[in-house]
Amino acid sequence: MAAPMRSHAKSCAKTILFKRHFNRCPKVIKLQRKSASTDTSQYCMDLVRKSDYESFLSALLLPQSARASAFALRAFNVETASINDNVTEKHIGLMRLQFWKDAIAKIYEGAPPQQPVAMELSRVVHRHKLSKRWLTRIIEARAETLDAKPYQSVEELETYAENTSSSLLYLTLEALGVKDVNADHAASHIGKAQGIVTLLRATPYHVSRRQILLPLDVTIKHNVSHEAILRGNAEQPVKDVIYDIASIAHVHLETARSFKASVPREALPAFLVTAAVEAYLRRLQKVNFDVFHKNCLKKESLLPLLLWLQNKRKKF
C-alpha cells in the first residue's frame, strides 16, 4: 500500500514541478500576457459598444495602432461618467472617483489595480506615454458635478466640457502620435461643442430625474423657470434657451474648423466625433429647437455612413 502512495506522491511532485517550469517559460509568459491583454481589450470594446455607441463607431475607424487605445480611453470615460447616474449619495460617488484617482496614480507607478479597464488603460498609458494630467482632470471634473446642480453660466459649462471631452481628445491625439498646437486648438473647441451637445441630449433624461443642469445665465436671460423645463413641453422661451446653447456649440464647431488647414492629417481620425455632434444639431434645428421632440430622442440611423464619409473625405 505504501509503495503505490509513494509513487503517486512522486508523480504529483513531478507534475507540480513541470507546471512551475512550464509557467515560467518565457514563451508561455508572453502568451499569458497576450491573453490577458486580449481579454481586457475586449472588455473595454464591449463596454464602449454598450454604453457609448457613437464613440464605438468612431473608434472603429481609427488606425489599427490607436484603435484599442481609443477603446480603453473611452471605457475609462464611461466608467467615470456613469458614476453620477449610478449613485444616489454624493459621498459614494466621491469614493468611486477616488478609486479611479488612486488607480491612475498606481498606473503611472506601474502597478495598476486588477480591474479590466484600469489594466487596459495601463497598457495604453505606457505604450503611448499618455499625459497623466488629462486623466486626472477628467476625474476632478466629474467630482465637481456630482451634485447635479445647474451650471452657473455657459462659461462654467464650457470649462466642464474642456476638462472632460477635450481632455479625451487630447489623449486620443497622443495615442495617434500627434503633437501639434493647431490640432490641440481644434480639439479644445470640438470637445466644448461635444460637451454642450451632450448636455442638450441629456436634458430629457435629466428632467425625468427632476434635475436641471442648463446654464442659469441663459435660463434667467429668457425668464425660464425650472418648473417650465420640468414640465417637459416645448414652450417658446424654453426653445429660446436651447437655441442659445446650441448656437454656442455650433460656434465652437466652426472655430475648430478654422484650424483645418493647419491640422496634420494624422489628427483627423480623432475628430470623427464631430459627425455625431453636427447630426444632432441639425435634427434639433429641424424641430425648431424642441429638445423634447421624439426626433431628438432617437439615435442617428445614418451615423455609420456619416462617419465613413467624413473619414474618407478627411474632414471634420
NUDO-644776 format. One record per residue: x, z, y of N, C-alpha, C in turn; residue in three letters. Coordinates in steps of 0.2 Angstrom, whole numbers, always signed. Each point is the difference from the previous one (the first is absolute). Layout:
N
nxx, nzz, nyy, caxx, cazz, cayy, cxx, czz, cyy, rest
X, Z, Y, X, Z, Y, X, Z, Y, ALA;
...
//
This chain:
316
nxx, nzz, nyy, caxx, cazz, cayy, cxx, czz, cyy, rest
+4, +0, -6, -4, +0, +6, +4, +0, +6, MET;
+6, +4, +0, +4, +1, +6, +4, -7, +2, ALA;
+2, -3, -6, +3, -7, +1, -4, -5, +4, ALA;
-6, -1, -2, -4, -5, +4, -1, +2, +7, PRO;
-1, +7, +1, -1, +2, +7, +6, -1, +4, MET;
+6, +1, -3, +7, -1, +4, +0, -8, +1, ARG;
-2, -4, -4, +1, -7, +1, -5, -2, +5, SER;
-6, +3, +0, -5, -2, +6, +3, +2, +6, HIS;
+3, +6, +1, +3, +3, +6, +5, -5, +2, ALA;
+4, -2, -4, +6, -5, +2, -3, -6, +3, LYS;
-5, -2, -4, -4, -7, +3, -2, +1, +7, SER;
-4, +6, +1, -3, +1, +6, +6, +0, +6, CYS;
+5, +4, -2, +6, +1, +5, +3, -7, +1, ALA;
+0, -5, -5, +3, -6, +2, -5, -4, +4, LYS;
-6, +1, -1, -5, -4, +4, +0, +2, +7, THR;
+1, +7, +1, +0, +3, +7, +6, -3, +3, ILE;
+6, +0, -3, +6, -2, +3, +0, -8, +2, LEU;
-3, -3, -5, -1, -8, +1, -4, -1, +7, PHE;
-6, +4, +0, -4, -1, +6, +4, +2, +6, LYS;
+4, +5, +0, +3, +2, +6, +5, -5, +2, ARG;
+4, -3, -5, +5, -5, +1, -4, -6, +3, HIS;
-6, -2, -3, -3, -6, +1, -3, +0, +8, PHE;
-3, +6, +1, -2, +1, +7, +5, +0, +6, ASN;
+6, +2, -3, +6, +0, +5, +3, -7, +1, ARG;
-2, -5, -4, +3, -6, +0, -2, -4, +7, CYS;
+5, -2, +3, -1, -3, +7, -5, -6, +0, PRO;
-1, -4, -5, -5, -5, -1, -7, +3, +0, LYS;
+0, +6, -4, -7, +3, -1, -2, +3, +7, VAL;
+5, +4, +3, -1, +3, +6, -3, -5, +5, ILE;
+3, -6, +0, -2, -5, +5, -7, -3, -1, LYS;
-1, +0, -7, -7, -3, -2, -5, +6, +2, LEU;
+2, +6, -1, -5, +5, +2, -2, +1, +7, GLN;
+6, -1, +4, -1, +0, +7, -4, -6, +3, ARG;
+1, -6, -3, -4, -6, +1, -7, +1, -1, LYS;
-1, +3, -6, -7, +2, -2, -4, +4, +5, SER;
+4, +6, +2, -3, +4, +4, -1, -3, +7, ALA;
+4, -4, +2, -1, -4, +6, -6, -5, +0, SER;
+0, -3, -6, -6, -4, -1, -7, +3, +1, THR;
+0, +6, -3, -6, +4, -1, -2, +3, +7, ASP;
+5, +2, +4, -2, +2, +7, -1, -5, +5, THR;
+3, -6, -1, -2, -6, +4, -7, -2, -2, SER;
-2, +0, -6, -7, -2, -2, -5, +5, +3, GLN;
+2, +6, +0, -4, +5, +3, -2, -1, +7, TYR;
+6, -2, +4, -1, -1, +7, -4, -6, +1, CYS;
+1, -5, -4, -4, -7, +1, -7, +2, -1, MET;
-2, +3, -6, -7, +2, -2, -3, +4, +6, ASP;
+3, +5, +3, -2, +4, +5, -2, -4, +6, LEU;
+4, -4, +2, -1, -5, +6, -6, -5, -1, VAL;
+0, -2, -6, -5, -5, -2, -7, +3, +0, ARG;
+0, +7, -2, -7, +3, +0, -1, +3, +7, LYS;
+4, +2, +4, -1, +4, +6, +1, -4, +7, SER;
+4, -5, -1, +2, -4, +6, +1, -8, -2, ASP;
-6, -3, -1, +0, -6, -3, +3, -6, +4, TYR;
-1, +1, +7, +3, -5, +4, +8, +0, +0, GLU;
+2, +7, +0, +8, +0, +0, +2, -2, -7, SER;
-4, +1, -5, +2, -3, -7, +1, -7, +0, PHE;
-5, -4, +3, +1, -7, +1, +6, -2, +4, LEU;
+1, +3, +6, +5, -2, +4, +7, +1, -4, SER;
+1, +6, -3, +6, +1, -4, +2, -5, -5, ALA;
-6, -3, -3, +1, -5, -5, +4, -6, +2, LEU;
-1, -1, +7, +4, -6, +3, +6, +1, +3, LEU;
+3, +7, -1, +7, +1, +2, +5, -3, -5, LEU;
+6, -1, +3, +5, -2, -5, +1, +5, -6, PRO;
+2, -3, -5, +1, +5, -6, +4, +6, +1, GLN;
+5, -1, +4, +5, +5, +1, -3, +6, +4, SER;
-6, -1, +3, -3, +5, +5, -7, +2, -3, ALA;
-2, -3, -5, -7, +1, -2, -2, +7, -3, ARG;
+4, +2, -4, -1, +7, -3, +1, +5, +5, ALA;
+5, -1, +5, +1, +4, +5, -6, +1, +5, SER;
-3, -5, +1, -6, +0, +4, -6, +4, -3, ALA;
+0, -1, -7, -5, +4, -3, +1, +7, +0, PHE;
+7, +2, -1, +1, +7, +1, -1, +3, +6, ALA;
+1, -4, +6, -1, +3, +6, -7, +0, +2, LEU;
-4, -5, -3, -7, +1, +1, -4, +5, -4, ARG;
+3, +1, -6, -2, +6, -4, +1, +6, +4, ALA;
+6, +1, +3, +1, +6, +4, -5, +1, +5, PHE;
-1, -6, +3, -5, +0, +6, -7, +3, -3, ASN;
-2, -3, -5, -7, +2, -3, +0, +7, -2, VAL;
+6, +3, -3, +0, +7, -2, -1, +4, +7, GLU;
+3, -1, +5, +0, +4, +6, -6, -1, +4, THR;
-3, -6, +0, -6, -2, +4, -6, +3, -3, ALA;
+0, +0, -7, -6, +2, -3, -1, +8, +0, SER;
+5, +4, +2, -1, +7, +0, -5, +2, +4, ILE;
-1, -3, +6, -5, +2, +5, -7, -1, -3, ASN;
-1, -5, -4, -7, -1, -3, -1, +5, -6, ASP;
+5, +2, -3, +0, +4, -7, +0, +7, +1, ASN;
+1, +3, +6, +0, +7, +1, -6, +2, +5, VAL;
-2, +6, +0, -5, +3, +4, +3, +5, +5, THR;
+6, +3, -2, +3, +5, +4, +7, -2, +2, GLU;
+1, +1, +7, +6, -3, +3, +6, +3, -4, LYS;
+0, +6, -1, +7, +3, -3, +1, -3, -7, HIS;
-5, -3, -4, +2, -3, -6, +3, -7, +1, ILE;
-3, -3, +5, +3, -7, +2, +7, +1, +3, GLY;
+2, +6, +3, +7, +1, +3, +4, +1, -6, LEU;
-2, +4, -5, +4, +1, -6, +1, -6, -4, MET;
-4, -5, +0, +1, -6, -4, +5, -4, +4, ARG;
-1, +0, +7, +5, -4, +4, +7, +3, +0, LEU;
+0, +7, -1, +6, +3, -1, +4, -2, -6, GLN;
-4, -1, -5, +3, -2, -7, +4, -7, +2, PHE;
-4, -4, +3, +4, -7, +2, +5, +1, +4, TRP;
+0, +4, +5, +6, +2, +5, +6, +2, -4, LYS;
-2, +5, -5, +6, +2, -4, +2, -5, -5, ASP;
-4, -4, -2, +1, -6, -5, +5, -5, +3, ALA;
-1, -1, +7, +4, -5, +3, +7, +3, +1, ILE;
+0, +6, +2, +7, +4, +0, +4, -1, -6, ALA;
-4, +2, -6, +3, +0, -7, +3, -8, -1, LYS;
-4, -4, +2, +1, -7, -2, +7, -2, +3, ILE;
+1, +2, +6, +6, -2, +4, +6, +5, -3, TYR;
-2, +5, -3, +6, +4, -4, +1, -3, -7, GLU;
-4, -5, -2, +1, -3, -6, -3, +4, -6, GLY;
-5, +4, +2, -3, +4, -5, -8, +0, +1, ALA;
-3, -6, -1, -7, +0, +1, -5, +4, -5, PRO;
-5, +2, +3, -5, +4, -5, -2, -5, -5, PRO;
-2, +3, -6, -3, -4, -6, -7, -2, +2, GLN;
-1, -4, +5, -7, -3, +1, +1, -8, +1, GLN;
-4, -4, -3, +1, -7, +0, +2, -3, +6, PRO;
-4, +1, +5, +1, -3, +7, +7, +2, +3, VAL;
+1, +7, -1, +6, +2, +3, +6, -3, -4, ALA;
+0, +0, -6, +5, -3, -4, +1, -7, +2, MET;
-5, -4, +0, +1, -7, +2, +2, -1, +7, GLU;
-2, +4, +5, +2, +0, +7, +7, +2, +0, LEU;
+3, +4, -4, +7, +2, +0, +4, -6, -2, SER;
-2, -4, -5, +4, -6, -2, +0, -5, +6, ARG;
-6, -1, +3, +0, -4, +6, +4, +2, +6, VAL;
+0, +6, +1, +4, +3, +6, +7, -1, -1, VAL;
+3, +1, -6, +7, -1, -1, +2, -7, -1, HIS;
-5, -4, -3, +2, -7, -1, +1, -4, +7, ARG;
-5, +2, +5, +0, -3, +6, +3, +4, +6, HIS;
+2, +6, -1, +3, +4, +5, -5, +1, +5, LYS;
-7, +2, -2, -5, +1, +5, +1, +6, +5, LEU;
-2, -1, +6, +0, +5, +5, -5, +6, -2, SER;
+3, +6, +0, -4, +6, -1, -5, +1, +5, LYS;
+2, -1, +6, -4, +2, +6, -7, -3, +0, ARG;
-1, -7, -3, -6, -3, +0, -5, +4, -5, TRP;
+3, +2, -6, -4, +3, -5, -2, +7, +3, LEU;
+4, +3, +3, -1, +7, +3, -6, -1, +5, THR;
+1, -5, +4, -5, -1, +6, -7, -1, -2, ARG;
+0, -4, -6, -7, -1, -3, -3, +7, -2, ILE;
+4, +4, -3, -3, +6, -3, -2, +5, +6, ILE;
+4, +0, +5, -1, +4, +6, -7, -2, +4, GLU;
+0, -7, +0, -6, -2, +3, -7, +1, -3, ALA;
+1, +0, -7, -6, +2, -4, -2, +7, +1, ARG;
+5, +4, +0, -1, +8, +1, -4, +1, +7, ALA;
+2, -4, +5, -3, +1, +7, -8, -2, +0, GLU;
-2, -4, -5, -7, -2, +0, -4, +3, -5, THR;
+2, +5, -3, -4, +3, -6, -6, +3, +3, LEU;
-1, +2, +6, -6, +3, +3, -5, -5, +1, ASP;
+1, -7, -1, -5, -5, +1, -4, +1, +7, ALA;
+4, +1, +5, -3, +0, +7, +1, -7, +3, LYS;
-4, -1, +5, +1, -6, +4, +6, -1, +3, PRO;
+3, -6, +1, +6, -1, +4, -2, +1, +7, TYR;
+5, +4, +3, -2, +1, +7, +0, -6, +5, GLN;
+4, -5, -2, +1, -6, +3, +2, -6, -4, SER;
-1, -6, +3, +3, -6, -4, +7, +1, -1, VAL;
+4, +2, +5, +7, +1, -1, +2, +5, -6, GLU;
-4, +5, -1, +1, +5, -6, -1, -4, -6, GLU;
-5, -4, +0, -2, -4, -6, +6, -5, -2, LEU;
+3, -3, +6, +5, -5, -1, +6, +4, -3, GLU;
+1, +6, +3, +6, +4, -3, +0, +1, -7, THR;
-6, +2, -2, -2, +1, -7, +2, -6, -5, TYR;
-3, -6, +3, +1, -6, -4, +7, -2, +0, ALA;
+4, +1, +5, +7, -1, +1, +4, +4, -6, GLU;
-2, +6, +0, +3, +5, -4, -1, -1, -8, ASN;
-6, -3, -1, -2, -2, -7, +1, -7, -2, THR;
-5, -4, +2, +1, -7, -1, +6, -4, +2, SER;
+2, +1, +6, +7, -3, +2, +6, +3, -4, SER;
+0, +6, -2, +5, +3, -4, +0, -3, -6, SER;
-5, -2, -3, +0, -3, -7, +2, -7, +1, LEU;
-1, -3, +5, +3, -7, +1, +7, +0, +1, LEU;
+3, +5, +4, +7, +1, +1, +3, +1, -7, TYR;
-3, +4, -4, +3, +1, -7, +0, -7, -4, LEU;
-5, -4, +1, -1, -6, -4, +5, -5, +2, THR;
+2, +0, +7, +5, -4, +3, +7, +2, -3, LEU;
+1, +6, -1, +6, +2, -3, +1, -2, -7, GLU;
-6, +1, -4, +0, -3, -7, +1, -7, +0, ALA;
-2, -4, +5, +2, -7, +0, +7, -2, +2, LEU;
+3, +6, +3, +7, -2, +2, +0, -2, +7, GLY;
-5, +1, +4, +0, -2, +7, +1, +5, +5, VAL;
+5, -1, +4, +2, +4, +5, +0, -4, +7, LYS;
-5, +0, +3, -1, -4, +6, -5, +3, +5, ASP;
+3, +1, +6, -4, +3, +6, -7, -3, +1, VAL;
+0, -7, +0, -6, -3, +1, -5, +1, -6, ASN;
+2, +0, -6, -4, +1, -5, -3, +8, +0, ALA;
+4, +4, +3, -2, +7, +1, -6, +0, +5, ASP;
+1, -3, +5, -5, -1, +6, -6, -2, -3, HIS;
+0, -6, -4, -6, -3, -3, -3, +5, -5, ALA;
+4, +4, -4, -3, +5, -4, -4, +5, +3, ALA;
+3, +2, +6, -3, +6, +4, -7, -2, +2, SER;
-1, -6, +3, -6, -2, +2, -5, -2, -6, HIS;
+2, -3, -5, -4, -1, -6, -2, +6, -3, ILE;
+4, +5, +0, -2, +7, -3, -5, +3, +4, GLY;
+0, -1, +7, -5, +3, +4, -6, -3, -1, LYS;
+0, -7, +0, -6, -4, -1, -3, +2, -7, ALA;
+4, +1, -5, -3, +2, -7, -3, +7, +0, GLN;
+4, +4, +4, -3, +7, +0, -7, +1, +4, GLY;
+0, -4, +5, -7, +0, +4, -5, -3, -4, ILE;
+1, -5, -4, -5, -4, -4, -2, +5, -6, VAL;
+5, +3, -2, -1, +5, -6, -5, +5, +2, THR;
+0, +3, +7, -4, +5, +2, -7, -3, +1, LEU;
-1, -6, +3, -6, -4, +1, -4, -1, -7, LEU;
+4, -2, -5, -3, -1, -7, -2, +6, -3, ARG;
+3, +6, +2, -1, +6, -3, -6, +4, +3, ALA;
-2, -3, +6, -5, +4, +4, -6, +1, -4, THR;
-3, -5, -3, -6, +2, -4, +1, +5, -5, PRO;
+6, +0, -3, +1, +5, -5, +1, +7, +3, TYR;
+3, +0, +6, +1, +6, +4, -7, +3, +2, HIS;
-4, -4, +2, -7, +2, +2, -4, +3, -6, VAL;
+1, -3, -6, -3, +2, -6, +2, +7, -1, SER;
+6, +2, +2, +2, +7, -1, -1, +4, +7, ARG;
-3, -3, +4, -2, +3, +7, +7, +2, +4, ARG;
+4, -5, -1, +6, +1, +4, +1, -6, +5, GLN;
+2, +1, +6, +1, -5, +5, +8, +0, +2, ILE;
+3, -5, -1, +7, +0, +2, +2, -5, +6, LEU;
-5, -4, +2, +1, -5, +5, +2, +4, +6, LEU;
+5, -4, +4, +3, +3, +6, -5, +3, +5, PRO;
+1, +6, +2, -5, +3, +5, +0, -4, +7, LEU;
+6, -2, +2, +0, -3, +7, -4, -7, +0, ASP;
-1, -3, -6, -4, -6, +0, -8, +2, -1, VAL;
-1, +5, -4, -7, +2, -1, -3, +3, +7, THR;
+4, +4, +4, -2, +3, +6, -1, -6, +5, ILE;
+5, -5, +0, -1, -6, +5, -7, -3, -1, LYS;
-2, -1, -6, -7, -3, -1, -5, +5, -1, HIS;
+1, +6, +2, -5, +6, -1, -4, +0, -7, ASN;
+4, -1, -5, -2, +1, -7, +1, +6, -3, VAL;
-5, +4, -2, +0, +6, -3, +2, -1, -7, SER;
+3, +6, -3, +1, +0, -7, -7, -1, -4, HIS;
-5, +3, +2, -6, -1, -3, -3, -7, -1, GLU;
+2, -4, +6, -2, -7, -1, +4, -4, -5, ALA;
+6, +2, -1, +4, -3, -5, -2, +2, -7, ILE;
-2, +6, -1, -2, +3, -6, -6, -3, -3, LEU;
-4, -2, +5, -7, -3, -2, +2, -7, -4, ARG;
+6, -2, +1, +1, -6, -4, -3, -7, +2, GLY;
-3, +0, +6, -3, -6, +2, +4, -3, +5, ASN;
-2, -7, +1, +5, -4, +5, -3, +0, +7, ALA;
-1, +5, +3, -2, +0, +7, +6, -3, +4, GLU;
-2, -3, +6, +4, -4, +4, +6, +4, +2, GLN;
-1, +6, +3, +6, +4, +2, +5, +1, -6, PRO;
-2, +1, -6, +4, +1, -6, +4, -6, -1, VAL;
-3, -6, +0, +3, -7, +0, +5, -1, +5, LYS;
-1, +3, +6, +5, -1, +5, +6, +4, -1, ASP;
-1, +6, -3, +6, +4, -2, +4, -3, -6, VAL;
-3, -3, -5, +3, -4, -5, +4, -6, +3, ILE;
-4, -3, +5, +3, -6, +3, +7, +1, +3, TYR;
+0, +6, +4, +6, +2, +4, +6, +1, -5, ASP;
-2, +4, -6, +5, +2, -4, +3, -6, -4, ILE;
-5, -5, -2, +2, -6, -4, +4, -4, +5, ALA;
-1, +0, +6, +4, -5, +5, +7, +3, +0, SER;
+1, +6, +0, +7, +3, +0, +4, -2, -6, ILE;
-4, +0, -6, +4, -2, -6, +2, -8, +0, ALA;
-5, -4, +3, +1, -7, +1, +6, -1, +5, HIS;
+1, +4, +5, +5, -1, +5, +7, +2, -4, VAL;
+0, +5, -4, +6, +1, -4, +2, -5, -5, HIS;
-5, -4, -3, +1, -5, -4, +4, -6, +4, LEU;
-3, -1, +6, +2, -6, +4, +7, +2, +3, GLU;
+2, +6, +1, +6, +2, +3, +5, -1, -6, THR;
-2, +2, -6, +5, -1, -6, +2, -7, -1, ALA;
-5, -4, +1, +1, -7, -1, +4, -3, +6, ARG;
+1, +3, +5, +4, -3, +6, +8, +1, -2, SER;
+1, +4, -6, +7, +0, -2, +1, -5, -6, PHE;
-5, -4, -2, +1, -4, -6, +6, -4, +0, LYS;
+2, -3, +6, +5, -5, +0, +7, +3, -1, ALA;
+0, +7, +1, +7, +4, +0, +0, +4, -7, SER;
-5, +0, -4, -1, +4, -6, +3, -4, -6, VAL;
+5, +3, -3, +3, -4, -6, -5, -1, -5, PRO;
+0, -6, -4, -4, -2, -5, -1, +5, -5, ARG;
+6, +3, -2, +0, +5, -5, -5, +6, +1, GLU;
-2, +1, +6, -4, +6, +2, -8, -2, -1, ALA;
-1, -6, +0, -7, -3, +0, -5, +3, -5, LEU;
+3, +1, -6, -4, +3, -6, -3, +7, +2, PRO;
+4, +4, +4, -2, +6, +1, -6, +0, +5, ALA;
-1, -5, +3, -6, +0, +5, -6, -4, -3, PHE;
+0, -1, -6, -6, -3, -3, -7, +4, +1, LEU;
+1, +7, +2, -5, +4, +1, -5, -2, +6, VAL;
+3, -4, +4, -4, -3, +6, -6, -4, -2, THR;
+1, -3, -6, -6, -4, -3, -6, +4, +0, ALA;
+0, +6, -3, -5, +4, -1, -3, +3, +6, ALA;
+5, +2, +5, -2, +3, +6, -4, -5, +4, VAL;
+3, -6, +1, -4, -6, +4, -7, -1, -4, GLU;
+0, -1, -6, -6, -1, -4, -6, +5, +2, ALA;
+2, +6, +0, -5, +5, +2, -2, +0, +7, TYR;
+5, -1, +5, -2, -1, +7, -5, -6, +1, LEU;
+1, -6, -4, -4, -5, +1, -7, +1, -2, ARG;
-1, +4, -6, -6, +2, -3, -4, +4, +5, ARG;
+4, +5, +3, -3, +5, +5, -2, -4, +6, LEU;
+3, -5, +2, -2, -4, +6, -6, -4, -1, GLN;
-1, -2, -7, -6, -4, -2, -6, +4, +0, LYS;
+1, +6, -1, -6, +5, +0, -1, +4, +6, VAL;
+3, -3, +6, +0, +3, +6, +2, +7, +0, ASN;
+5, +2, -3, +4, +6, +0, -5, +6, -3, PHE;
-4, -2, -4, -4, +5, -4, +4, +2, -6, ASP;
+4, +6, +1, +4, +2, -5, -4, +2, -7, VAL;
-6, +1, +1, -4, +3, -6, -4, -6, -4, PHE;
+1, -6, +3, -3, -6, -3, +3, -1, -7, HIS;
-4, -3, -5, +1, +0, -7, +6, -5, -1, LYS;
+1, -5, +5, +6, -5, -1, +6, +4, +1, ASN;
+0, +5, +4, +6, +4, +2, +2, +5, -6, CYS;
-5, +1, -4, +1, +5, -5, +3, -3, -7, LEU;
+0, -6, -1, +2, -3, -6, +7, -3, +1, LYS;
+3, -1, -6, +7, -3, +0, +0, -7, +2, LYS;
+6, -2, +2, +0, -7, +2, +2, -4, -6, GLU;
-5, -4, -2, +0, -4, -6, +6, -6, +0, SER;
+1, -2, +6, +5, -5, +1, +7, +2, +1, LEU;
+1, +7, +0, +6, +3, +1, +6, -3, -4, LEU;
-1, -1, -6, +6, -3, -4, +2, -7, +2, PRO;
-5, -4, +2, +2, -7, +3, +3, +1, +7, LEU;
-3, +5, +4, +3, +0, +7, +7, +3, -1, LEU;
+2, +4, -4, +7, +3, -1, +4, -6, -3, LEU;
-2, -4, -4, +4, -5, -3, +1, -5, +5, TRP;
-5, -2, +4, +1, -5, +6, +5, +3, +5, LEU;
+0, +6, +2, +4, +3, +5, +7, +0, -3, GLN;
+1, +2, -6, +7, +0, -3, +3, -7, -1, ASN;
-4, -5, -1, +2, -7, -1, +2, -3, +7, LYS;
-4, +2, +5, +1, -3, +7, +6, +4, +3, ARG;
+2, +6, -3, +5, +4, +4, -2, +2, +7, LYS;
-6, +3, +0, -2, +3, +6, -3, +7, +0, LYS;
-2, +3, +5, -3, +6, +0, -4, +1, +6, PHE;
//
